[in-house]
Amino acid sequence: MNRVFVTLPLPAAGLDLLRDRFEVVVMEAEGMPADKLKRHIAEADPIGIVGMVNVPITDEIMAAAPRLKVIANYAVGYNNVDLQAASRRGILVTNTPGVLTEATADLAFALLLGVARRLAEGDQFLRAGKFKGWKADLLLGSDVYGRTLGIIGFGRIGQAMARRGLGFSMSILYTDARRATPQVESELRAVYVPLDELLRKADFVTIHADLNDQTRHLIGERELRLMGPDHFLINAARGPIVDEKALVKALREGWIKGAGLDVYEHEPTIEPGLTDCINTVLLPHLGSATVRTRDAMAETAARNLIAAVDGQAPPNLVNPDVLAARR
């Protein structure tokens, strides 16, 4: 029976589908040295790999699996996969868009509210036994209702974030490599502006862009200084989009008012000094972490892999040129 290699435990919704068709090898590969992962994959000789964002699938790893047909990533992002190498080797790569849109937007807006209203500080204050009664100046936060929301990356999640902003009567600015259609702009009352203008005008800047060569360190010292001392940064996309050293400096020196982060530049390692900044809400990459969403992601990844093995076009193919070359 053909084998599928899964780089981290997967919810049963996906594993059960795979086990109906394949012998499945599940391995805790996060943090595993590349040579050890390569050895395990070579031993499994899989026809498919279910990848996770925190386990790199390099050209060398692919070379260890000569029968490999598909890498089904259990995420929207696929920067952990060497896409160029996969395409060169004729390996299909898929992801799981759509099913995690609302959960991730919920989490990003929760970060926005949490850092604006100082919820983490308030929770710690009370648990430490410091709450002695109501005071007019106790942990004063920032208004969200009626403010300006700036969205970097206006795809599914960025647009879902805009809908949440509209519920708070926020003005919506956005920037993206591709401008949205007039219909989408009208529906979401969203105004396209260049990045610099967005950074200057938005009270809350939220990142929902893909990680690529153009967006790596898109937000650095220059951009953080443009934001101003009353503005907040939210990142629930990919950590390396923000220069974390510059962010720590910005938070310490008051270039911006605060930040809400779910992702980190070198996760799980956190930039020294970041956890000391009280003007932050920091979460351990929980964007899609609801039971229903993670089940849907697992099922989507499994169906993508099965379709590829069966010679069909997977529903969420990210390198269609490979399929075109086969025909």
C-alpha positions as CSV (number, residue, x, y, z in Angstrom):
1,M,0.0,0.0,0.0
2,N,1.2,3.5,-0.8
3,R,2.4,5.6,2.2
4,V,1.6,9.2,3.2
5,F,4.0,10.9,5.6
6,V,2.4,13.4,8.0
7,T,4.9,15.8,9.7
8,L,2.8,16.5,12.8
9,P,-0.3,14.9,14.3
10,L,-3.4,15.8,12.3
11,P,-7.0,15.9,13.5
12,A,-9.0,12.7,12.9
13,A,-11.1,14.4,10.3
14,G,-8.1,14.3,8.0
15,L,-6.3,11.2,9.2
16,D,-9.3,9.0,8.8
17,L,-9.7,10.0,5.2
18,L,-6.0,9.3,4.5
19,R,-6.1,6.0,6.4
20,D,-8.9,4.8,4.2
21,R,-6.6,5.0,1.2
22,F,-3.0,4.8,2.4
23,E,-0.7,3.6,5.1
24,V,-0.1,6.7,7.1
25,V,3.1,7.5,9.0
26,V,2.7,10.3,11.5
27,M,5.8,11.9,13.1
28,E,6.4,14.7,15.5
29,A,8.8,16.5,13.1
30,E,8.8,20.0,14.5
31,G,12.3,20.9,15.5
32,M,13.6,17.7,14.1
33,P,17.1,18.1,12.4
34,A,16.9,18.1,8.7
35,D,19.1,15.0,8.3
36,K,16.9,13.0,10.6
37,L,13.7,14.1,8.9
38,K,15.2,13.2,5.6
39,R,16.1,9.8,6.9
40,H,12.6,9.1,8.1
41,I,11.0,10.3,4.9
42,A,13.4,8.1,2.8
43,E,12.4,5.1,5.0
44,A,8.7,5.8,4.5
45,D,9.1,6.4,0.7
46,P,5.8,8.3,0.6
47,I,3.7,9.2,-2.3
48,G,2.4,12.2,-0.5
49,I,3.4,14.4,2.4
50,V,1.1,16.4,4.7
51,G,3.2,19.4,5.7
52,M,2.9,21.9,8.5
53,V,4.1,25.5,8.5
54,N,6.7,24.9,11.1
55,V,8.4,21.9,9.3
56,P,10.5,22.9,6.3
57,I,10.1,20.7,3.2
58,T,13.3,21.5,1.3
59,D,14.6,20.3,-2.0
60,E,16.8,17.9,-0.1
61,I,13.8,16.5,1.7
62,M,12.0,16.0,-1.6
63,A,15.0,14.3,-3.1
64,A,14.7,11.6,-0.3
65,A,11.2,10.7,-1.6
66,P,11.5,9.8,-5.3
67,R,7.9,8.6,-5.6
68,L,6.5,11.9,-4.1
69,K,3.6,13.3,-6.0
70,V,2.1,15.9,-3.7
71,I,2.8,18.0,-0.7
72,A,-0.5,19.0,1.0
73,N,0.2,21.8,3.4
74,Y,-2.0,22.1,6.4
75,A,-2.2,25.9,6.3
76,V,-3.0,28.7,3.9
77,G,0.7,29.7,3.9
78,Y,3.2,27.4,2.2
79,N,6.5,29.3,2.7
80,N,7.8,26.2,4.5
81,V,7.8,24.4,1.2
82,D,10.5,25.1,-1.4
83,L,7.9,25.7,-4.2
84,Q,10.5,26.2,-6.9
85,A,12.1,22.9,-6.1
86,A,8.7,21.1,-6.0
87,S,7.7,22.5,-9.3
88,R,11.0,21.5,-10.9
89,R,10.5,18.0,-9.6
90,G,6.9,17.8,-10.8
91,I,5.4,17.7,-7.3
92,L,2.0,19.3,-6.7
93,V,1.7,21.7,-3.7
94,T,-1.6,22.5,-2.1
95,N,-2.9,24.6,0.8
96,T,-6.1,25.1,2.8
97,P,-7.5,28.6,2.0
98,G,-11.1,29.6,2.8
99,V,-11.8,27.3,5.7
100,L,-9.8,29.3,8.2
101,T,-10.7,32.8,7.1
102,E,-13.3,33.6,9.7
103,A,-11.5,32.1,12.6
104,T,-8.3,33.9,11.8
105,A,-10.1,37.2,11.3
106,D,-11.8,36.7,14.7
107,L,-8.5,36.2,16.3
108,A,-6.9,39.2,14.7
109,F,-9.8,41.4,15.8
110,A,-9.5,40.0,19.3
111,L,-5.9,41.1,19.3
112,L,-6.9,44.5,18.2
113,L,-9.5,44.9,20.9
114,G,-7.2,43.3,23.5
115,V,-4.3,45.6,23.0
116,A,-6.5,48.7,22.6
117,R,-8.3,48.1,25.8
118,R,-5.3,46.6,27.7
119,L,-7.0,43.3,28.4
120,A,-3.9,41.3,29.1
121,E,-2.6,44.0,31.5
122,G,-6.0,44.1,33.3
123,D,-6.0,40.3,33.7
124,Q,-2.5,40.3,35.2
125,F,-3.3,43.3,37.4
126,L,-6.4,41.5,38.9
127,R,-4.7,38.1,39.3
128,A,-1.8,39.8,41.1
129,G,-4.2,41.1,43.7
130,K,-3.7,44.7,42.8
131,F,-7.4,45.5,42.1
132,K,-8.6,47.6,45.1
133,G,-11.7,49.1,43.5
134,W,-12.9,51.3,40.6
135,K,-10.7,54.3,39.7
136,A,-11.3,56.9,37.0
137,D,-7.8,56.5,35.6
138,L,-7.3,52.8,36.0
139,L,-5.8,51.2,32.9
140,L,-7.2,53.7,30.4
141,G,-7.2,52.3,26.9
142,S,-7.9,53.5,23.4
143,D,-11.2,53.7,21.5
144,V,-11.8,51.3,18.7
145,Y,-15.4,52.3,17.6
146,G,-15.3,54.9,14.9
147,R,-11.5,54.8,14.4
148,T,-9.6,54.0,11.2
149,L,-8.5,50.4,10.3
150,G,-5.7,50.0,7.9
151,I,-5.4,46.5,6.3
152,I,-2.2,45.3,4.6
153,G,-3.2,42.4,2.3
154,F,-6.8,42.5,1.1
155,G,-7.5,38.8,0.3
156,R,-10.0,36.6,2.1
157,I,-8.8,37.3,5.6
158,G,-8.1,41.0,5.0
159,Q,-11.7,41.4,3.7
160,A,-13.1,39.5,6.6
161,M,-11.2,41.8,8.9
162,A,-12.8,44.8,7.1
163,R,-16.3,43.3,7.7
164,R,-15.5,43.2,11.4
165,G,-14.3,46.8,11.3
166,L,-17.5,47.9,9.7
167,G,-19.3,46.5,12.7
168,F,-17.4,49.0,14.8
169,S,-18.1,51.8,12.4
170,M,-14.5,52.0,11.5
171,S,-13.2,53.7,8.3
172,I,-11.5,51.1,6.2
173,L,-8.2,51.7,4.3
174,Y,-6.3,48.9,2.6
175,T,-3.2,48.3,0.5
176,D,-2.3,45.3,-1.6
177,A,-0.2,44.3,-4.6
178,R,-3.5,44.0,-6.5
179,R,-6.4,46.4,-6.0
180,A,-9.8,44.9,-5.2
181,T,-12.7,45.1,-7.6
182,P,-14.9,48.2,-7.4
183,Q,-17.7,45.9,-6.2
184,V,-15.6,44.7,-3.2
185,E,-14.5,48.2,-2.4
186,S,-18.0,49.5,-2.4
187,E,-19.4,46.6,-0.4
188,L,-16.7,47.0,2.3
189,R,-16.5,50.8,2.0
190,A,-12.8,50.3,1.6
191,V,-10.4,52.9,0.2
192,Y,-7.2,51.8,-1.5
193,V,-4.1,53.8,-0.5
194,P,-0.4,53.3,-0.8
195,L,1.3,51.7,2.2
196,D,2.9,54.9,3.5
197,E,-0.4,56.7,3.5
198,L,-2.1,53.8,5.3
199,L,0.6,53.7,8.0
200,R,0.2,57.5,8.7
201,K,-3.6,57.5,8.7
202,A,-4.7,54.2,10.3
203,D,-5.2,54.0,14.1
204,F,-4.9,50.2,13.8
205,V,-2.7,48.6,11.2
206,T,-3.4,44.9,10.7
207,I,-1.3,42.6,8.5
208,H,-2.9,39.9,6.3
209,A,-0.4,39.6,3.5
210,D,1.4,36.5,2.2
211,L,5.1,36.1,3.1
212,N,7.3,36.4,0.1
213,D,10.4,38.2,-1.1
214,Q,8.4,41.5,-1.4
215,T,6.8,41.3,2.0
216,R,9.7,40.1,4.2
217,H,10.4,42.9,6.6
218,L,7.8,45.0,4.9
219,I,7.3,46.7,8.2
220,G,10.6,47.9,9.5
221,E,12.0,50.9,11.4
222,R,11.0,53.4,8.7
223,E,7.4,52.1,8.5
224,L,7.0,51.9,12.3
225,R,8.1,55.5,12.6
226,L,5.5,56.5,10.1
227,M,2.7,55.1,12.2
228,G,2.9,57.5,15.1
229,P,2.7,57.2,18.9
230,D,-1.1,56.6,19.1
231,H,-1.2,53.8,16.6
232,F,-1.3,50.0,17.0
233,L,0.1,47.1,14.9
234,I,-1.6,43.8,14.6
235,N,0.0,40.8,12.9
236,A,-1.8,37.4,12.5
237,A,-0.2,36.6,9.1
238,R,3.5,35.6,9.1
239,G,6.1,36.8,11.6
240,P,8.9,37.7,9.1
241,I,6.7,40.4,7.5
242,V,7.7,42.5,10.6
243,D,11.3,43.3,11.5
244,E,10.9,42.2,15.1
245,K,14.1,44.0,16.4
246,A,12.7,47.3,15.1
247,L,9.3,46.5,16.6
248,V,10.8,46.0,20.1
249,K,12.6,49.3,19.7
250,A,9.3,51.0,18.5
251,L,7.4,49.6,21.5
252,R,10.0,50.6,24.0
253,E,10.6,54.1,22.7
254,G,6.9,54.9,22.0
255,W,7.0,55.2,18.2
256,I,3.8,53.2,18.3
257,K,1.3,52.7,21.1
258,G,1.1,48.9,21.1
259,A,1.1,45.7,19.2
260,G,-1.0,42.5,19.1
261,L,0.9,39.5,17.7
262,D,0.0,35.9,16.9
263,V,3.1,35.2,14.8
264,Y,6.8,35.8,15.2
265,E,9.8,36.3,13.0
266,H,11.8,33.2,14.3
267,E,9.0,31.3,16.1
268,P,8.9,29.6,18.4
269,T,11.8,31.8,19.5
270,I,10.7,35.3,20.5
271,E,12.8,38.4,19.9
272,P,14.5,39.3,23.2
273,G,12.7,42.2,24.9
274,L,9.4,41.6,23.2
275,T,7.8,39.8,26.2
276,D,9.0,42.7,28.5
277,C,6.8,45.2,26.5
278,I,3.6,45.6,28.5
279,N,2.0,47.4,25.6
280,T,1.5,44.1,23.8
281,V,-0.9,41.1,23.6
282,L,1.2,38.1,22.5
283,L,-0.4,34.8,21.5
284,P,1.2,31.4,20.5
285,H,0.1,31.2,16.8
286,L,-3.6,30.5,17.5
287,G,-5.1,32.1,14.4
288,S,-7.0,29.1,13.1
289,A,-7.2,27.3,16.5
290,T,-10.8,26.4,16.8
291,V,-12.0,22.8,16.7
292,R,-14.2,23.2,13.7
293,T,-11.6,25.1,11.7
294,R,-8.7,22.7,12.4
295,D,-11.0,19.8,11.5
296,A,-11.9,21.5,8.2
297,M,-8.3,22.2,7.4
298,A,-7.3,18.6,8.0
299,E,-10.1,17.4,5.8
300,T,-9.2,19.9,3.1
301,A,-5.5,18.9,3.2
302,A,-6.5,15.2,2.9
303,R,-8.8,15.7,0.0
304,N,-6.2,17.8,-1.8
305,L,-3.7,14.9,-1.4
306,I,-6.1,12.2,-2.5
307,A,-7.1,14.2,-5.6
308,A,-3.5,14.6,-6.6
309,V,-2.6,10.9,-6.1
310,D,-5.7,10.0,-8.2
311,G,-4.4,12.2,-11.0
312,Q,-7.1,14.9,-10.6
313,A,-6.6,18.6,-10.2
314,P,-6.5,19.3,-6.4
315,P,-9.1,21.9,-5.3
316,N,-6.4,24.1,-3.7
317,L,-3.3,23.8,-6.0
318,V,-0.7,26.5,-5.7
319,N,1.6,25.5,-8.5
320,P,-0.8,24.8,-11.4
321,D,2.1,25.0,-13.9
322,V,3.1,21.5,-12.8
323,L,-0.3,20.1,-13.8
324,A,-0.3,22.0,-17.1
325,A,3.1,20.5,-17.9
326,R,1.8,17.0,-17.5
327,R,-1.0,17.6,-20.1
